[in-house]
Amino acid sequence: MTTCRRFYRVGNDFSLCVNIGKKDYVLAEHPVDSNTIYYYGIKGSGKLGTMFSEDYVMVNKGDFVDVRDYLHKFRMFHAQEDFHLVGFNTLDKQQNWEGRLVREDETVLDLKLIRDLHRPSFLVCLNGKPIVNGRNMRRYEYAQLDSGKEYSVELNEGALGLFFQN
């Protein structure tokens, strides 16, 4: 039997959904029920796409995938291997969020665009135990960024997502 465990971490501005499951698990989502706009693959791989079409993207271990094109569609996920995914979800589908992984060579966060926009921004630990300003972050932990501060980062073989409203 293919199974999946799902849990959520809900904040005031966004939520995280975590899916951990077995190969061949299939998840179908109605557009009303799905707010995931980015996925990060911690383990395994799977296809995410529009139901009943060949339109899909692969989510593999270590990938950061923008799935905003699927936000208002009936979508389906089919696990190609045992998997562990973290999804970044908007609370309001009318909001436009930008997201990216912090690069390995980025020892100080590049916040220029965020400073220019004056928008809420967040740093999310997607995997591992990265160090931010001398403090270890744990998986699924997040912090709102102050655009007036500087943030030193050491990925420490982990993954950090930087998200901001646009």
N, C-alpha and C positions, 0 to 999 in steps of 0.2 A: 504494500500500500504506500502510495506517495503522500507525504505529509509536509506541512509547513507550519512553523510557529511564527506568529506576527505579534508585534507590540509597538506601541506608540509613545513618543515623548512629546507632549504638547506644551509649547511656549505661548507667549502673548502675541508673537509676530509670525510664527511658523511652527510646523511640527516635523518630527522625524518619524518615519515608519521603518521598522526593521523586519525583514523576512529571512527566516532560516529554514531551509528545507532540503528535500531529497530530489535526486534526479527524476525527471519526467513529471514533476509537480506542475499542474496547470492552474493558473489564476485568471479569472475573467472579471473585469471591472466595468461597471456602468459609469459613464462620464460624470454623473451627479456625485458618485461616491469616491472619485479618485482626484486627488489634488497634487500628486507627485509630479514634480517638474525636473528633478535631477536624481540620478541613481549613482551610487558608488558600489562597486563590486569588491567585497572583502574576500570572497571565496567562490570558486566555481564559475559557471557561466549560464546564460539563458537568453532567449529571444523575447523581446518586448515589441509588440506591434499592434496594428489595427486588426480587430477581429475579422475573420473571413477574407483576409487579403494577404498578399505576399509582402506588404509594407511592414518591415520590422528593423530594429537595431539590435545588435548584440551587446549584452552587458557581461563583461569578463572581469575576472579578478584584476584589481588595480585600475579599472576603467572608471572615469567620471563621465557620465553620459547625460546629455541634455535631452529630455523627453517632453519638452513643452509642446512640440508639434502633435503629441498624442493626448493632450490635456482634455480636449472636448470630444473625444472619440471613445467608442467602445474599444477597450484594449484588453490584451491577453499577454500573459507571461508564461513561457514554457521553459522549464529548467532543463538544460542540456547536461548538467552535472549537479551533484550536491552543491548547495549554494548558501551564501550569506550576503544579503544586500542591505544597504541603507538608503532610504529615500528621503529627499528634502521636499517638503510639501508647503505650498502656499495655503494660507487660511482663507484667502479671497482670490478667486480666479481672475478678478479684474486687476490684481496687482501684478506688476512685472518685476520679477526677481532675476538678477544676474548671479552666476555662480562660477567658480573655478577652483581647481586644486592649487594649493600653495606649492610652488616649485621647489625642488630640492636645493637649488642654488639661491633661493630667496631667504637670506638670513635676517632681513628686515622686511616686514610686510610693505608692499607697494600699495599705498592707500591714496595716491594722487587723484584718481578718478572719483573715489568715494568722497574725498574732501571737497572736490569741485561740486558734487551733486548735493551734499548735505543730506544724505539719506541714511536711514538705519542700516547698520551693517553688523554682521555676525561672523565669528570664527567658530567652526564646528569640527570637533575631533571625530573623524570618520573611522579611524583605525589606529591601533598602536598607542604609544605614549609620547606624543610630541611635547616639546618644552617651549613654552611661550613666556617671555620675560622671566625666565628662571623657574617657572612653575610647570609641573607635569600636568598635562590634560589627559583625561581618561576617555575611552570610547564613548560616544554619544553626548559628551559634555560640550557645552557651547558658552560663548561669552559675547555680549554686545560690545562692539569696539567704539572707542572714543576717537573721533577723527583728529583730535588735537594731540594725541599721544603717538609715540613710536613703539612698535612691537617687534622685539627680536624673536626669531623662531628657529628652532632646531627640530627637524622632522623626526629624527631619532628612529628611522625606519617606519614611521607612522604616516598618516594622511590627514591633512587639514583642508577643510573646505572653507572658502571665503565667499560669503553671500551678501548681497545688498539689493535693496529695492531701487528700481530705476524709474 
